[in-house]
Amino acid sequence: MSEDSKHIKILERLREKYVILKLDKGNGVVLIKIAAYEKCLTGLFADTTKFQKIQNDPTFTQLTILQQYLRTIYKRNETDDSISENIRPQSTRPARAYGLHKTHKSFDVLPPFRPIIDTTGTAYQPVAKYLARLLSPLAQNEYTLKDSFDAVSRIHNIPKNLLDQGYRYVLFDVKSLFTNIPLKKVVNIVQKLVYDEKLITTQLEKRTLKKLLIDCCIKITFSFNNELYQQVLGVSMGSPLGPTLANILMTALEDEIVRPLINDGTIKFYTRYVDDILVLTKPKDIPSILSKFNSFHPQIQFTWRNS
């Protein structure tokens, strides 16, 4: 028997008792017993402030309604032939939910889970992909990291004498950012940037963009363990729109909260990858920075730790 065949046999035996998951961040895999995995995810989706269990599958009804609405905005000349073809759904099914371990977080027995709702194949997936591409310029600014090489380059350019002056690196992140994104607020931010500041050009009317954004986030039915749910708060990780809306929200926070802290010298260095933030500041200023971050919106709350 070849080595590959042996490895396949081992994986098959493992899958009888374990769920095999990739790490939430970094390389590697996690093995967790199937019963423990299903118990953890069932508990996660039992949070009725974020997820709602439903009895009947509305996906085909939603498909019909969406197809009709897309034809309407095409007739209003808000989309052209190319866009209309790209965003038109042909079929649909419920999204698939699973969880990734936050193994980079502290834990006792099991690390916390990050809920992932894979919207591939759902009615709103083509629209969400189009909106994510359309809005992508709004999701970046000078603080946004492209990759780990970008992070290394930025850190390398920080004056070394700042550490001698008492400044320290601090890591901030948002508690469960995606499921806590205030959808109304981020949609209002998008509308302001698109229609008031005109940072991007689109033929979509203001009301149309608002409706499509909201529907793409809250009209996603997903299945887990033979039960059907809908997400009622935040946005889905696993949707093309998730990272885009998360980054747009964070850039708004940076305009409102971070720039003044940089301008008054409280923060000497700041960079971010989605909600993972690296700050260079003095330890005495950490409580004040945390308080200001947390004042941005009640649903967006931060934690911090020394780097």
Secondary structure, 3 states (H helix, E strand, C coil): CCHHHHHHHHHHHHHCCEEEEECCCCCCEEEEEHHHHHHHHHHHHCCCCCEEEECCCCHHHHHHHHHHHHHHHHHCCCCCHHHHHHHCCCCCCCEEEEEEECCCCCCCCCCCEEEEEECCCCCCHHHHHHHHHHHHHHHCCCCECCCHHHHHHHHHCCCCHHHHCCCEEEEEEECCHHHHCCHHHHHHHHHHHHHHCCCCCCCCCHHHHHHHHHHHHHCCEEEECCEEEEECCCCCCCCCHHHHHHHHHHHHHHHHHHHHHHHCCCEEEEEEECCEEEEEECHHHHHHHHHHHHCCECCECEEEEEC
